[in-house]
Structures are given as structure tokens and as C-alpha cells.
């Protein structure tokens, strides 16, 4: 078993945001300050280049600087999301695989400790998609030299809902640390994905922002979530309480996190990145000028009001 399995089990890895302006220009001063704050928090590592950080939208140069900034900020494990950059237009499956491997190799060169492999959604439609998905993970591991996190991503986000048999085959790979589930709102899909990993000794990683507490009750033991980009302490508190079997504290913390999730993760789901950035501004993690998501949908001011009202309510109730 890879030593990172024991190191990461029971810890939180925020899928961090990338501070940028309205044009998509990354604010590296803001990023460095944000990285220092998050790295000093109750985390076991960080996930960069993930959906929350718009990793596939960033230029290659920006991806390099983002990972380098985080590497300077923390000695904790860095997991880099690797897939097909948006700059690669209409790729064939072969080109998509090559692009994923190239991102993983670059992540290794920049000091990442592991990679999270974005699913190739097109493989869902291929008769041998199961085998080719396993082969992609084998190739990423062989060419990057890094351990892997598999990524069950809901179809609405362009993902591949891995069936239990595929999850078991992925977890059988020596390089695999575990599989992250991000099913959005499919309790059955989340349960089956987590249960597929039982008995393997690998990590069961929740990415379920709207089913965070329940996913631990179903068997998740580690968290890699976008909601922690602005609420790392609260996200960690839920996990700590569950691990300690402090059920009263778990219920209280889970309820608070659920309320924040309800104010940030709803249709259009792609808007959650902007909502998380608004929360990060309110928390003093990111300056207003660097709190823009040019790759998501335009959102009305009322949605920001909803995020802020929730945060203010959470702060008020925490004081009593």
C-alpha cells in the first residue's frame, strides 16, 4: 500500500479556488496569500487544478504557476487534477488520453505528490470503455511516476459515473490511492461507489458537497471537496467529529455545513465556483478584485445575497 494512503486517511483536502479577475487573469499575489491561509488550516493536503480551481480552463503557464505557488506554501501533499485542457478542441480519444498523461507528467515535474484523473466521459459510450479507463490510469501512473486518485464525476459535469465493477478494478491497481465520488445528488450512486471499495484498504474519498455528512456514514474516510475552498474549518470539523465518533458534534457540524452547501451548490451547478469565491471574499481569504469566475454562468446579485446571508447566520448562531 502506498504510504500516502495512511497519511491522507481521515484528512481534508480542499479543492481550492484560483483567484482571478473578470478577464481570467490570475492574481498571483492574492493566490499566494490565500494559499498561506489555507495551508495553515486543518487540512491534510490540497487539490489543485480541480474543477473548483478551473484547472482545465487555465493556460499551461498558469497551471504551472498555480501549482508552484501551492508547493511553496505547503509541504503537505498536493493532488493535481489531470485531464483534457479546454484548449484542446474536439480531441480524439487518443488525443484526450495523451493530454491527460501530459498534464500528469507536468504535475510530477512541478512537485505534485499525486494526481486525480478526470474521467474521459466519451469512454462511457465505448464497448470497451471499462478496460480503456483502467488502461488510462495505468498509463498515467507509469508515465508520471505518481500515485493516483480515481474520480467518479457526475454526468452533469461532463463526467463518467463509474459502475462498481470499474471502481473495484481501478482500486486493484497498485498505484491507486482511492476513488473520489462526486455524484452531486445521487445517494444511490454515492453509496454504491463507496461500498465498491470496501475491504480494499484504499481511501474512500468523498467529494459530495451536498451529501458530505451522509457520505461518511456510508463509509467515506477522507474528503476532497470544493466547499472547503472557503469553509475548510467547518468541513474539517465534520470529519473530525465523525472520526472521533462524537455523534452530537457531528450532527451539529454537519447541519451547519449542509446549510452552507444549500446556499452554494444548486442549479446552475457550474455557478458554485463563483458562489465559493463570494464566500471566500466574505471570509477574508480572497480580495474582491480577484473573486471572479469568467468560466461559469452569469449569476444575479440575489445569489450573492443568499451566500452572505447564510454565512452571517452561521456566524451569529456560532456565537450563541
Buried (B, 14 or more C-beta within 10 A) or exposed (E): EBEBBEBBBBBBBBBBBBBBBEEBEBBBEBBBBBBEBBBEBBBBBBBBBBBBBBBBBBEEEBBBBBBBBBBEBBEBBBBBBBBBBEEBEEBEBEEBBBBBBBBBBBBBEBEBBBBBBBBBBBBBEEEEBBEBBBEBBBBBBEEBEBBBBBBBBBBEBBBBBBBBEBBBBBBEBEBBBBBBBBBBBBBEBBBBBBBBBEEBEBBBBBBBBBBBBBBBEBBBBBBBBBBBBBBBEBBBBBBBBBBEEEEEBBEBBBEBBBBBBEBBBBEEBBBBBBBBBBBBBBBEBBBEEBBBBEBBEEBEEEBBEBBBEBBEBBEEEEEE
